[in-house]
Amino acid sequence: MVKHTSRRPVPGPGDAKRGVDGHLAYLLRQGAAAVRLRMERELADLNVTPPQFSTMTMIAAYDGISGADLARLTLLTPQTVNVILRNLERDGAVHKAPDPEHGRILRLSLTPHGQRLLAACRARVDRVEVALADTLTRREEQIVRNWLAKLAKHWLGEP
C-alpha cells in the first residue's frame, strides 16, 4: 500500500486552476454556481428557488405559455418544470387553463399572488444583478453579454 504524505491544498474559488488559468467551461460553470448560490440566499426567506423564479419570470413574460415551451425557455427538463409548476400552483402563484383549441395543452399564467411574489423576488434578484455588473466595467459587461448571447445562439439555436 502506498501512503501519500504530501497533498497540495485545494485552491479556493478564483485561484490556480479555479482561476484565470482554468478551463473555460469549468470557469463558466463555477461562475454560474456562484450566481445561483447568491440568488438562493436572496430568495430563501421568500421560499422561492432560482428555478421557481426563472419559471415565474418566463410565465410573466410569455403569459399563456405551455409547459413544453416553458421547459425550453428555462433550460429545465419537462419533468423538473412539472414539479415546479405543481408547487407554484399549490402555493397559489400559478394558474393552469386548458388551451381552447388543443385541450391537452395547458396554458400558464401567474395569479395576482404570483405577480406579487415575482415582484418581491425580482427586487432581490435585481440586487444580485447589480452586484454582478459592479464587478465589470460597462465595456466588459457588454463583451460578456455579447459572448454569452452568441454562445447560446450558436449552441442552443435551431439546427
SULKAFEN-V416770 format. One record per pair of residues at least 24 apart in sequence whose ideal C-beta (glycine too) atoms are under 6 Angstrom apart, sorted by the first residue. I is the first residue (numbers start at 1). J is the second residue. If there is no record, write none. Layout:
i = (I:I)
j = (J:J)
This chain:
i = (38:39:42:42:43:46:48:51:52:53:55:56:59:59:60:60:63:64:65:66:93)
j = (128:128:124:128:121:120:121:84:84:121:84:118:108:110:110:118:109:107:108:105:117)
